């Protein structure tokens, strides 16, 4: 307990904590992000309704406007969609899917990109050339095209009964495969600098294996840029998933994300039911904006040239 208290005091007195306390915009963005994450994680307990339980849906409650509009009711604060599902509850549950897909896709990209970047930067030669040329090829294809390709392959390989159940993992794979290159390039550049330093030479003289040098000596010194990229990449991954869902390549209606909810509301936008797509869209903007603001702040704090 004493050690934990000491660590907390050291952190509170650090430059990182001071810069956080003196950045009102970042504090606000962090609070918004944590509040949205809490709403998504606790959707089962705080959502007014379960929008995906058919037993609780009433088609007579479909397309109700928000509570402050004519015809609105306090039972559905933000209105309902064409199936009678509560918009506010749908946002909480859909945001959970968007966050899970974004976090899993970023984790996949970071894992692949960091490992390949370490290998390219440390070993060099044909290993570096091969990995970087694969990255160049990867960057020549837009994310949407990669998603179409992976979705098509998944439909061919998987049985029809499994396609809806596996769509979650297909979307993660499509986004993760498209975003690993930036992590690999960043880690490669840092590794090429670190491998020339004295501590790496001393480790080689001590007969330390190359894998151990890379993982225990070089990797910790590349975490800063990776953390910034991962934070900014989370916002990009969430947006990419929303785009794929809007195009029909993302999450199915049985497991709707924010993008799926926006797509469903877009079909009714010209009919006057603006709330069905507007509120999920606003939640998506708040989520991505808060992530990007925190990521920009981390980039400035962890960049020694800006101190």
C-alpha atoms as one frame of an Amber mdcrd trajectory, in Angstrom:
protein
   0.000   0.000   0.000   2.822   2.378   0.840   4.523   1.630  -2.453   1.307
   2.276  -4.363   0.842   5.578  -2.583   4.398   6.552  -3.462   3.842   5.711
  -7.111   0.679   7.802  -7.195   2.510  10.746  -5.631   5.338  10.439  -8.152
   2.867  10.352 -11.006   0.971  13.375  -9.674   4.249  15.318  -9.498   5.393
  14.262 -12.962   5.524  16.500 -16.016   2.963  14.243 -17.740   0.370  14.784
 -14.980   1.088  18.527 -14.822   0.534  18.960 -18.546  -2.686  16.977 -18.273
  -3.982  19.119 -15.405  -3.220  22.308 -17.327  -5.036  21.211 -20.499  -8.782
  21.842 -20.013  -9.652  20.641 -23.500  -7.914  17.291 -22.940  -9.559  16.891
 -19.535 -12.954  17.514 -21.137 -12.205  15.064 -23.971 -11.054  12.424 -21.475
 -14.192  12.852 -19.367 -16.404  12.571 -22.460 -14.562   9.471 -23.672 -14.713
   7.771 -20.266 -18.418   8.615 -19.969 -19.132   7.093 -23.388 -17.089   4.006
 -22.551 -19.012   3.647 -19.288 -22.352   3.924 -21.091 -21.264   1.258 -23.570
 -19.815  -1.102 -20.961 -22.786  -0.736 -18.601 -25.479  -0.781 -21.287 -27.094
  -3.863 -19.770 -27.745  -1.948 -16.531 -28.247   1.704 -17.479 -30.037   1.447
 -20.833 -33.766   2.138 -20.417 -34.667  -0.790 -22.688 -33.102  -3.811 -24.326
 -33.534  -2.935 -28.008 -32.549  -6.424 -29.172 -35.056  -8.397 -27.128 -38.026
  -9.060 -29.449 -40.285  -9.728 -26.460 -39.980  -6.111 -25.314 -40.623  -4.492
 -28.706 -43.967  -3.095 -29.776 -44.441  -2.200 -33.429 -47.045   0.360 -32.351
 -44.194   2.352 -30.800 -42.234   2.585 -34.057 -40.955   5.915 -35.377 -41.831
   7.889 -32.274 -40.078  11.300 -32.186 -37.927  12.539 -29.288 -39.632  13.471
 -26.045 -39.559  17.225 -26.771 -41.337  16.847 -30.138 -45.036  16.478 -30.791
 -45.965  12.837 -30.315 -42.920  12.070 -28.193 -43.092  10.231 -24.901 -40.907
  10.189 -21.793 -40.580   6.432 -22.178 -38.350   6.969 -25.221 -36.244  10.066
 -24.641 -34.629  10.110 -28.094 -37.463   8.420 -29.947 -37.672   5.018 -31.607
 -36.774   3.481 -34.953 -38.965   1.673 -37.482 -38.959  -1.480 -35.338 -39.942
   0.287 -32.139 -36.463   0.108 -30.606 -35.408   2.844 -28.202 -32.788   5.047
 -29.876 -30.951   5.890 -26.646 -30.629   2.217 -25.692 -29.595   1.317 -29.242
 -26.817   3.923 -29.064 -25.472   2.440 -25.822 -25.449  -1.098 -27.205 -24.206
  -0.021 -30.648 -21.371   2.020 -29.144 -20.212  -1.098 -27.311 -19.879  -2.948
 -30.632 -18.071  -0.001 -32.255 -15.587   0.221 -29.375 -14.959  -3.519 -29.316
 -14.344  -3.627 -33.064 -12.086  -0.558 -32.923 -10.040  -1.806 -29.961  -9.667
  -5.320 -31.383  -8.690  -4.006 -34.830  -6.084  -1.632 -33.354  -4.680  -4.406
 -31.147  -4.391  -6.657 -34.185  -2.698  -3.911 -36.228  -0.304  -3.032 -33.398
   0.705  -6.659 -32.848   1.391  -7.364 -36.516   2.938  -3.973 -37.233   5.234
  -3.911 -34.176   6.545  -7.429 -34.767   7.203  -6.809 -38.459   8.694  -3.374
 -37.747  11.079  -4.817 -35.146  12.172  -7.548 -37.548  12.677  -5.105 -40.426
  14.613  -2.562 -38.357  16.809  -5.020 -36.459  17.754  -7.541 -39.131  17.725
  -5.218 -42.155  18.795  -6.606 -45.536  16.332  -8.770 -47.423  14.051  -9.036
 -44.361  13.663  -5.264 -44.281  13.195  -5.048 -48.031  10.569  -7.807 -48.090
   8.491  -6.372 -45.224   8.627  -2.811 -46.537   7.663  -3.887 -50.060   4.723
  -5.788 -48.610   3.794  -2.585 -46.809   4.034  -0.597 -50.054   1.756  -3.100
 -51.765  -0.651  -2.912 -48.847  -0.813   0.896 -49.048  -1.694   0.750 -52.756
  -5.083  -0.760 -51.871  -7.708   1.352 -50.074  -9.275   0.001 -46.911 -12.674
  -0.387 -48.578 -11.207  -2.587 -51.322  -9.430  -4.763 -48.750 -12.699  -5.070
 -46.830 -14.548  -6.109 -49.998 -11.869  -8.710 -50.717 -11.833 -10.174 -47.202
 -15.633 -10.153 -47.052 -15.821 -11.972 -50.378 -13.291 -14.592 -49.311 -15.135
 -15.081 -46.015 -18.417 -15.665 -47.831 -16.782 -18.293 -50.030 -14.984 -20.091
 -47.208 -17.603 -19.936 -44.444 -20.888 -21.851 -44.396 -23.993 -19.713 -44.826
 -25.123 -20.367 -41.250 -21.857 -18.956 -39.837 -21.579 -15.776 -41.896 -23.602
 -13.550 -39.594 -21.920 -14.916 -36.464 -18.418 -14.411 -37.893 -19.058 -10.938
 -39.304 -17.611  -9.375 -36.131 -14.260 -11.092 -36.688 -14.283 -10.443 -40.432
 -14.655  -6.696 -39.826 -11.810  -6.732 -37.287  -9.585  -8.605 -39.735 -10.428
  -6.227 -42.587  -9.593  -3.106 -40.557  -6.559  -4.631 -38.855  -4.976  -5.845
 -42.083  -5.381  -2.406 -43.631  -3.697  -0.467 -40.793  -0.598  -2.444 -39.761
   1.787  -0.632 -42.128   1.951   2.662 -40.199   2.942   0.827 -37.019   5.544
  -1.246 -38.852   7.149   1.827 -40.428   7.250   3.760 -37.170   8.742   0.875
 -35.178  11.221   0.108 -37.971  12.562   3.680 -37.907  12.917   3.638 -34.107
  14.543   0.204 -34.166  17.131   1.276 -36.739  18.149   4.103 -34.409  18.181
   1.975 -31.242  20.174  -0.923 -32.696  23.210   1.344 -33.193  23.360   2.385
 -29.554  25.891   1.144 -27.032  23.485  -0.876 -24.890  22.568  -3.043 -27.887
  26.256  -3.593 -28.698  26.897  -4.524 -25.064  24.036  -7.019 -25.155  25.452
  -8.618 -28.306  28.893  -8.909 -26.732  27.245 -10.589 -23.748  25.847 -13.234
 -26.127  22.246 -12.169 -25.608  19.994 -13.623 -28.304  18.617 -11.359 -31.006
  15.012 -12.053 -30.009  15.718 -11.078 -26.395  17.523  -7.898 -27.460  14.577
  -6.905 -29.629  11.837  -7.699 -27.119  13.442  -6.613 -23.836  15.806  -3.820
 -24.903  14.605  -2.206 -28.131  10.834  -2.677 -27.876  10.371  -0.602 -24.672
  12.073   2.354 -26.373   9.549   2.313 -29.246   6.391   2.296 -27.122   5.890
   6.084 -27.115   5.221   6.555 -30.848   3.220   3.311 -30.948   0.979   4.538
 -28.121   0.239   7.759 -29.980  -0.481   5.944 -33.237  -2.681   3.413 -31.466
  -4.729   6.155 -29.800  -5.252   8.010 -33.069  -5.783   4.680 -34.840  -8.663
   3.845 -32.508 -10.644   6.785 -33.839  -9.812   5.826 -37.422 -10.794   2.197
 -36.781 -14.154   3.218 -35.291 -14.831   5.468 -38.273 -13.770   2.755 -40.727
 -16.116   0.263 -39.085 -18.947   2.811 -39.317 -18.231   3.311 -43.020 -18.161
  -0.428 -43.676 -21.396  -0.913 -41.748 -22.987   1.963 -43.659 -22.029   0.239
 -46.914 -23.403  -3.084 -45.731 -20.024  -4.755 -45.103 -19.917  -4.222 -41.350
 -21.978  -5.457 -38.458 -25.334  -7.144 -39.165 -28.674  -5.766 -37.884 -28.674
  -8.432 -35.145 -25.445  -6.903 -33.735 -25.723  -3.256 -34.797 -22.896  -0.809
 -34.306 -23.241   2.953 -34.578 -22.606   2.668 -38.304 -25.393   0.130 -38.704
 -27.788   2.381 -36.787 -26.864   5.354 -38.984 -27.441   3.266 -42.098 -30.879
   2.155 -40.873 -31.826   5.740 -40.094 -30.516   7.026 -43.418 -33.165   5.026
 -45.276 -35.843   6.966 -43.368 -34.148  10.365 -43.337 -36.206  11.761 -46.218
 -39.397  10.537 -44.553 -38.926  12.971 -41.688 -37.574  10.533 -39.085 -34.334
  12.491 -38.709 -33.660  11.369 -35.128 -33.026   7.740 -36.127 -29.721   8.613
 -37.825 -28.906  11.978 -36.212 -28.412  10.798 -32.632 -26.247   7.733 -33.468
 -24.245  10.004 -35.773 -23.758  12.546 -32.984 -22.603   9.775 -30.632 -20.106
   8.606 -33.267 -18.754  12.148 -33.699 -18.351  12.641 -29.942 -16.597   9.292
 -29.549 -14.123   9.810 -32.387 -13.520  13.475 -31.555 -12.685  12.722 -27.923
 -10.283   9.946 -28.945  -8.554  12.173 -31.488  -8.153  15.033 -29.011  -6.508
  12.736 -26.474  -4.298  11.265 -29.208  -3.178  14.702 -30.407  -2.309  15.673
 -26.825  -0.302  12.480 -26.315   1.598  13.166 -29.527   2.542  16.635 -28.306
   3.500  15.437 -24.806   5.593  12.502 -25.976   7.382  14.501 -28.670  10.586
  15.871 -27.092  10.887  18.552 -29.777   7.673  20.177 -28.571   8.620  20.352
 -24.879
